[in-house]
Amino acid sequence: MKVLLTISISLFLALNVLAKEPCQPPPLLQGTFSAVISQENMNILGSFSSDLPGRRFYLREGVYGNGLTVFEDVLMLFSEKVMYMISYANSTCVSLPLEVDLHPMELPPKAQYVNQAYIGSSLPGEGVLVDVWTGTHPMIKGPYYITTTNTGCLPVSSVFSIKPVGTLVAAYLDFVYGIEDPNVFIPPSFCKKAN
């Protein structure tokens, strides 16, 4: 009887872990990131501001690779379905249709829980407990893996297989709750003339 009870409890706990629902990160968040796009031989370093309720995302990035270095700002306004590529140095702006609906800081609603692990060690103060998620998304046209902190649902890393671009690997660091400068979500005046 004890064996049957132990097996039943273990099965119940395992099924509850597997049925874990995707978490939601903090609504307003800032931080830094680094990314690599494999087939494009590109490295990207920068900072971001994320407004989930307003469906807005802002990047200030340096793109390095293939013999060039480009500094640009990217503003994604998901509700308006528009993305701005902004160069403050040249006062130029390109407006593009934003064809994805997946905000970079949120887990897709159909993300499947894979596993829980420690980055570092499980010893107190020596590691971070994270959750690993996977799935496919029609806008990405390939599989993804996203790692979030177990507490707070902060994105730690993501791996996207994006056709035809290749594999995008990103790491997120130095989080700050809130938005220091909400004006980053307003396109500069020279963007009004953007195509």
HELIX and SHEET records of a PDB file:
HELIX    1   1 LYS A    2  LEU A   18  1                                  17    
HELIX    2   2 PRO A  182  PHE A  185  5                                   4    
HELIX    3   3 SER A  189  LYS A  193  5                                   5    
SHEET    1   A11 THR A  92  PRO A  97  0                                        
SHEET    2   A11 VAL A  82  SER A  87 -1                                        
SHEET    3   A11 LEU A  68  LEU A  77 -1                                        
SHEET    4   A11 ARG A  56  GLY A  65 -1                                        
SHEET    5   A11 MET A  42  ASP A  51 -1                                        
SHEET    6   A11 LEU A  28  ILE A  37 -1                                        
SHEET    7   A11 GLY A 166  TYR A 177 -1                                        
SHEET    8   A11 PRO A 155  ILE A 162 -1                                        
SHEET    9   A11 GLY A 142  THR A 149 -1                                        
SHEET   10   A11 GLY A 127  HIS A 137 -1                                        
SHEET   11   A11 GLN A 112  GLY A 120 -1                                        
END                                                                             
